[in-house]
Amino acid sequence: MKSKVSIIVPVYNVEKYLDRCMESLLGQTLKDIEIILVDDGSPDNCPQMCDEYAKRDSRVKVVHKENAGLGYARNSGLEVATGEYVAFVDSDDYVESDMYERLYEAINTNNVGMVLCGFYRDKQGKKTEAVIDNMPKKEMIIDSRADYITNLIGQLPNEPLGLFYGYAVWNILFSNEIINKYQIRFKSERIYLSEDILFQVEYAARVKNVLLYPTPFYNYCLNTGTLTTKYDFKRYDKAVVLYEKMKEVLADLNINIDNIELRTQRMLLAKTLFVVCDAIKGLSLQNANREVEKICCNPVLRRILEFYPIEEMTLKLRLFYLAIKHKRSLLIVILYKLLHL
C-alpha cells in the first residue's frame, strides 16, 4: 500500500545533526509517510545510525550507496519511493511537526501540481523567518507554469536582485506520479551549481498550476563546516555550465517565456555576484583577488556583458557589473566592502 508522502533524506557526514532531523520526521502529525535515508557512502557513524532507525520504525527505508553527491543520492531515493507525493529534506536540517500534514492537505484541497511553503533560517538555534521575494502573504495559486518558471530563472535588467521563490526543493511537495511519468531526475551538483533549479524547471513544465503557501514549515540550518559553508574553487565553472544547461532545457521544453534570453543571462549574472561575494568573504585577500580575476576573464560571461544592458540596472549592480566587465578585481573587492553587495 502506498504511503501519502515519501520523504527522501540524503545522508553524508552529518552524525552531529541526523538525530535532530529524524526526530522531526518521525514526529510528523501525518503518520502515513515513508522516510528514505540514502547513505551516500558516509565515512562517519551515519550508516549505522540509518540502520538503527530502520530497525526502530518500519516507515524508515535505508539505501546504502557509494558516494556520488547530493543530486544522485536523491535520485537513488526516487528509485524506491512509493508515496503519492515526494519531499526532500537535507539531513542537517529539520522540519516543523505538521509540515507534511499541512502540505498534503493543501495540495489535495487545491488540486495543484506542487505546493511551495515558506521556511525558517536557523543559525545556532536562533530562528528567523526567511523573506522570499514574490511569496504572497496568503495562499495563492499560480495558474501559469510559464509565470512560475519565469520567476525561477531570473529578472529583467531593470528589476532588483531578489530570491524570487528560491531554487531549493526542500520546501516543496511534488507528485510522484509526474516525476515517474517524465523520469525527472537530479543532475549532479558536482557539475551544476544549484542543480535544484533544473529539477524544478523540468517538473514545473509538466504541471498546470502551483500553490504558494507562505507559512514556514522547513528549518534551513546554517551549520558551520557543512558543504554549503565552504568555498568551492570550481563553483563559477558550475554556474556557467548551469547557464548553458538551462538554455538547453528551456529550448527542449518549449515554454513561452518573454525575454527568455535576458532572463537566463541575468541568472548567470546573479550567480556571478553571489560567487564573487562568497570568494571575498571566504578567502584571503590575495586568493579572493585571484579568483575574481579568473571570473572576470570567463569567456561566456564576457560575451554576455558585451551586449547586456547594464545601464538599465540599479546603481549598485551597474557599478558591480561594469567593474566585472572592465576586469577591475580590486575595485570589486572595495565595492563589496562599501556597498554591502
C-alpha positions as CSV (number, residue, x, y, z in Angstrom):
1,M,0.0,0.0,0.0
2,K,1.3,3.4,-1.0
3,S,2.1,6.0,1.7
4,K,0.9,9.5,1.4
5,V,4.4,11.1,1.3
6,S,7.8,9.7,0.7
7,I,10.5,11.9,2.4
8,I,13.9,11.4,0.8
9,V,16.9,12.3,3.0
10,P,20.4,12.1,1.6
11,V,22.9,11.4,4.4
12,Y,26.6,12.2,4.3
13,N,28.9,13.0,7.3
14,V,26.1,14.5,9.4
15,E,26.1,12.4,12.5
16,K,26.0,15.5,14.6
17,Y,22.7,16.6,13.1
18,L,21.0,13.4,11.9
19,D,19.1,12.7,15.2
20,R,17.6,16.2,15.1
21,C,16.4,15.7,11.5
22,M,15.0,12.3,12.2
23,E,13.2,13.3,15.4
24,S,11.3,16.0,13.4
25,L,10.4,13.5,10.7
26,L,9.3,10.6,12.9
27,G,7.3,13.0,14.9
28,Q,5.2,14.2,12.0
29,T,1.5,14.6,12.6
30,L,0.9,12.9,9.3
31,K,1.7,9.3,10.2
32,D,1.3,7.7,6.7
33,I,4.7,8.5,5.5
34,E,7.9,6.7,4.4
35,I,11.3,8.1,5.2
36,I,14.0,7.1,2.8
37,L,17.5,7.5,4.2
38,V,20.1,7.4,1.5
39,D,23.5,6.8,2.9
40,D,25.8,8.3,0.3
41,G,28.9,6.4,1.4
42,S,29.1,8.4,4.6
43,P,32.5,8.0,6.4
44,D,31.2,8.6,9.9
45,N,28.6,6.7,12.0
46,C,25.7,7.7,9.8
47,P,25.4,4.3,8.0
48,Q,24.9,2.5,11.4
49,M,22.6,5.3,12.6
50,C,20.4,4.9,9.5
51,D,20.2,1.1,10.0
52,E,19.2,1.7,13.7
53,Y,16.3,4.0,12.6
54,A,15.1,1.4,10.2
55,K,15.0,-1.2,13.0
56,R,13.1,1.1,15.3
57,D,10.4,2.3,12.8
58,S,9.0,0.3,9.9
59,R,8.4,3.5,8.0
60,V,12.1,4.0,7.5
61,K,13.9,2.6,4.5
62,V,17.7,2.7,4.0
63,V,19.6,2.8,0.8
64,H,23.4,2.4,1.1
65,K,25.4,3.5,-1.9
66,E,28.8,4.7,-3.0
67,N,29.4,8.4,-2.6
68,A,28.3,10.3,-5.7
69,G,26.8,13.6,-4.2
70,L,23.5,15.0,-3.2
71,G,21.7,15.0,-6.5
72,Y,22.4,11.4,-7.3
73,A,21.6,10.4,-3.7
74,R,18.2,12.0,-4.2
75,N,17.8,10.0,-7.4
76,S,18.5,6.8,-5.5
77,G,15.7,7.7,-3.1
78,L,13.3,8.4,-6.0
79,E,14.0,4.9,-7.4
80,V,12.5,3.3,-4.3
81,A,9.9,5.9,-3.3
82,T,6.3,4.6,-3.3
83,G,4.5,7.6,-1.9
84,E,1.8,9.5,-3.6
85,Y,3.9,12.6,-3.1
86,V,7.6,13.2,-2.7
87,A,9.5,15.6,-0.4
88,F,13.2,16.2,0.1
89,V,14.9,17.0,3.3
90,D,18.6,17.8,3.9
91,S,19.9,15.7,6.8
92,D,21.5,18.7,8.6
93,D,18.1,20.5,8.6
94,Y,14.8,19.7,10.3
95,V,11.1,20.4,9.8
96,E,8.0,21.5,11.8
97,S,5.9,18.7,13.2
98,D,2.9,19.4,11.0
99,M,4.7,20.2,7.7
100,Y,3.6,17.2,5.7
101,E,0.1,17.0,7.0
102,R,-0.5,20.7,6.1
103,L,1.2,20.4,2.7
104,Y,-0.6,17.1,1.8
105,E,-4.0,18.8,2.7
106,A,-3.1,21.9,0.7
107,I,-2.0,20.1,-2.5
108,N,-5.2,17.9,-2.5
109,T,-7.7,20.6,-1.4
110,N,-6.5,23.0,-4.1
111,N,-5.9,20.3,-6.8
112,V,-2.5,21.7,-7.8
113,G,0.6,20.1,-9.2
114,M,3.0,21.2,-6.5
115,V,3.0,23.3,-3.3
116,L,5.8,25.5,-2.1
117,C,5.9,26.7,1.5
118,G,7.9,29.3,3.5
119,F,10.9,28.4,5.7
120,Y,13.0,29.5,8.6
121,R,16.7,30.1,8.8
122,D,18.2,28.6,11.9
123,K,21.6,29.9,12.9
124,Q,22.8,28.1,16.0
125,G,19.3,27.7,17.3
126,K,18.1,31.2,16.5
127,K,15.3,31.0,14.0
128,T,14.2,33.8,11.7
129,E,11.5,33.6,9.0
130,A,13.1,33.8,5.6
131,V,11.9,36.6,3.3
132,I,11.1,35.1,-0.1
133,D,10.5,37.6,-2.9
134,N,7.2,37.2,-4.6
135,M,5.8,35.0,-1.9
136,P,2.3,36.2,-1.1
137,K,1.1,36.8,2.5
138,K,-1.8,34.4,1.9
139,E,-2.1,31.2,-0.1
140,M,-2.1,31.9,-3.8
141,I,-2.3,29.6,-6.9
142,I,-0.3,30.4,-10.0
143,D,-2.2,29.1,-12.9
144,S,0.6,29.6,-15.5
145,R,3.6,27.3,-15.5
146,A,5.4,29.9,-17.6
147,D,4.9,32.5,-14.9
148,Y,6.3,30.2,-12.2
149,I,9.3,29.2,-14.3
150,T,9.9,32.8,-15.2
151,N,10.3,33.6,-11.6
152,L,12.7,30.8,-11.1
153,I,15.1,31.8,-13.8
154,G,15.9,35.5,-13.5
155,Q,14.8,39.0,-13.5
156,L,14.9,41.6,-16.3
157,P,17.8,44.1,-16.2
158,N,15.7,46.9,-14.7
159,E,14.3,44.7,-11.9
160,P,16.1,44.5,-8.5
161,L,18.0,41.4,-7.5
162,G,15.9,39.0,-5.4
163,L,15.5,35.4,-4.4
164,F,12.0,35.1,-6.0
165,Y,10.7,31.7,-4.9
166,G,14.2,30.3,-4.4
167,Y,15.9,27.4,-6.0
168,A,15.7,24.8,-3.3
169,V,13.5,21.7,-3.4
170,W,13.3,21.0,0.3
171,N,10.2,23.3,0.9
172,I,8.2,21.8,-1.9
173,L,5.8,18.8,-2.2
174,F,5.9,17.0,-5.6
175,S,3.7,14.5,-7.3
176,N,5.5,11.1,-7.5
177,E,3.3,10.2,-10.5
178,I,4.6,13.2,-12.5
179,I,8.2,12.5,-11.5
180,N,7.9,8.9,-12.7
181,K,5.9,9.6,-15.8
182,Y,8.5,12.0,-17.1
183,Q,11.5,10.4,-15.4
184,I,12.6,13.7,-13.9
185,R,15.9,13.3,-12.1
186,F,18.5,15.5,-10.4
187,K,21.7,16.5,-12.1
188,S,24.9,16.3,-10.2
189,E,25.9,19.3,-8.0
190,R,29.4,18.4,-8.8
191,I,28.8,19.6,-12.3
192,Y,26.0,22.2,-12.0
193,L,25.6,25.0,-9.4
194,S,22.1,25.0,-8.0
195,E,21.1,21.7,-9.5
196,D,17.7,22.1,-7.7
197,I,16.6,24.7,-10.2
198,L,16.9,22.3,-13.2
199,F,14.8,19.7,-11.4
200,Q,12.2,22.4,-10.5
201,V,12.0,23.7,-14.1
202,E,11.6,20.3,-15.6
203,Y,8.9,19.4,-13.1
204,A,7.0,22.7,-13.2
205,A,6.9,22.5,-17.0
206,R,4.7,19.4,-16.6
207,V,2.1,20.8,-14.1
208,K,-0.9,23.1,-14.7
209,N,-0.6,25.2,-11.5
210,V,1.4,25.8,-8.4
211,L,0.3,26.7,-4.9
212,L,2.4,29.2,-2.9
213,Y,1.8,28.5,0.8
214,P,3.6,31.2,2.8
215,T,3.6,29.5,6.2
216,P,7.1,28.4,7.1
217,F,7.5,24.7,7.9
218,Y,11.1,23.9,6.9
219,N,14.1,24.9,9.0
220,Y,17.2,25.6,6.9
221,C,20.2,25.4,9.2
222,L,23.3,27.5,8.8
223,N,25.6,24.9,10.2
224,T,29.3,25.7,10.3
225,G,31.6,23.3,8.5
226,T,28.9,21.8,6.2
227,L,29.1,21.6,2.4
228,T,27.3,25.0,1.8
229,T,29.7,26.9,4.1
230,K,33.0,26.1,2.2
231,Y,34.2,27.9,-0.8
232,D,34.5,25.8,-3.9
233,F,37.1,26.9,-6.5
234,K,35.1,25.2,-9.2
235,R,31.9,27.0,-8.2
236,Y,31.9,29.6,-11.0
237,D,32.6,26.9,-13.7
238,K,29.5,25.1,-12.3
239,A,27.5,28.3,-12.6
240,V,28.4,28.7,-16.3
241,V,27.6,25.0,-17.0
242,L,24.2,25.6,-15.3
243,Y,23.5,28.6,-17.5
244,E,24.3,26.6,-20.7
245,K,22.2,23.6,-19.5
246,M,19.3,25.9,-18.6
247,K,19.2,27.3,-22.1
248,E,19.1,23.8,-23.5
249,V,16.4,22.6,-21.1
250,L,14.2,25.6,-21.8
251,A,14.6,25.1,-25.5
252,D,13.6,21.4,-25.2
253,L,10.5,22.2,-23.0
254,N,9.4,24.9,-25.5
255,I,7.9,27.1,-22.8
256,N,6.7,30.5,-24.0
257,I,8.6,32.9,-21.7
258,D,9.0,36.6,-22.5
259,N,12.6,37.9,-22.8
260,I,13.9,34.4,-22.0
261,E,17.5,35.2,-23.2
262,L,17.8,38.2,-21.0
263,R,16.4,36.3,-18.1
264,T,18.8,33.4,-18.4
265,Q,21.7,35.8,-18.8
266,R,20.5,37.6,-15.6
267,M,20.6,34.2,-13.9
268,L,24.3,33.8,-14.7
269,L,25.0,37.4,-13.7
270,A,23.2,36.8,-10.3
271,K,25.3,33.7,-9.8
272,T,28.4,35.8,-10.7
273,L,27.6,38.3,-7.9
274,F,27.0,35.5,-5.4
275,V,30.1,33.6,-6.2
276,V,32.3,36.7,-6.1
277,C,30.9,37.8,-2.8
278,D,31.4,34.3,-1.4
279,A,35.0,34.4,-2.6
280,I,35.7,37.7,-0.9
281,K,34.1,36.5,2.3
282,G,35.7,33.1,2.4
283,L,39.2,33.6,1.0
284,S,42.2,35.7,1.9
285,L,42.5,39.0,0.0
286,Q,45.2,37.6,-2.3
287,N,43.2,34.5,-3.2
288,A,40.0,36.4,-3.5
289,N,41.5,38.8,-5.9
290,R,42.9,36.0,-7.9
291,E,39.6,34.2,-8.0
292,V,37.7,37.4,-9.0
293,E,40.2,38.0,-11.8
294,K,39.6,34.4,-13.1
295,I,35.8,35.0,-13.1
296,C,36.2,38.3,-14.9
297,C,38.0,36.5,-17.7
298,N,35.4,33.8,-18.2
299,P,34.6,33.8,-22.0
300,V,30.9,33.1,-21.5
301,L,30.5,35.9,-19.1
302,R,32.4,38.3,-21.3
303,R,30.2,37.5,-24.3
304,I,27.1,38.3,-22.2
305,L,28.5,41.6,-20.8
306,E,29.5,42.7,-24.2
307,F,25.8,43.4,-25.1
308,Y,23.9,43.1,-21.8
309,P,22.1,46.4,-21.0
310,I,23.9,47.1,-17.7
311,E,22.8,50.7,-17.9
312,E,19.2,49.6,-17.0
313,M,20.3,48.0,-13.7
314,T,20.2,49.6,-10.3
315,L,23.2,51.8,-9.4
316,K,24.8,49.2,-7.1
317,L,24.5,46.4,-9.7
318,R,25.6,48.7,-12.5
319,L,28.8,49.6,-10.7
320,F,29.5,45.9,-9.9
321,Y,29.0,44.6,-13.4
322,L,30.9,47.5,-15.0
323,A,33.8,46.6,-12.8
324,I,33.5,43.0,-13.8
325,K,33.3,44.0,-17.5
326,H,36.5,46.0,-17.2
327,K,38.2,43.4,-15.1
328,R,38.8,45.7,-12.1
329,S,39.0,42.9,-9.4
330,L,40.4,45.2,-6.7
331,L,37.6,47.7,-7.3
332,I,35.1,44.8,-6.9
333,V,36.5,43.9,-3.5
334,I,36.2,47.6,-2.4
335,L,32.6,47.8,-3.8
336,Y,31.7,44.7,-1.8
337,K,33.0,46.3,1.4
338,L,31.4,49.7,0.8
339,L,28.1,48.8,-0.8
340,H,27.4,45.6,1.1
341,L,26.6,43.7,-2.1
